[in-house]
Amino acid sequence: MMRPLEGDCALQLVSFDDPEGKETFWHSSAHMLGEALELEFGVDLTIGPPIEEGFYYDCHMGDATLNEGDLARVEKRVEKAIKVSLLSPAVGTYCARHARVADSLGSCM
């Protein structure tokens, strides 16, 4: 973990093979996608939940649209967000209700 636990709590490590691990990974992935869309295209985010098959993020872009050519820009922005998240002990830690922490990137998310 990047930082110590600061109080009495329950900790459960889950993997991507666990339903809770997938949900947590996809939840965090949706946040990364939302951040990339905001920073790269100036969108207004609406909803971006994890779903059974993965995740998505709805956003408002006015009259603009995204196309296949924009995918590389989104991927590059997500990669930057992940690097920042991994370097900052305060960012990238997701504690869901019931105080579970998922390990999705090889160390504590």
Secondary structure, DSSP 4 states (H G I P E B T S, - for coil): --S---SS----EE-TTSHHHHHHHHHHHHHHHHHHHHHHH-PEEEE--EETTEE--EEE-TT----GGGHHHHHHHHHHHHHHHHH-TTSS--EETTTEEE--SSS--
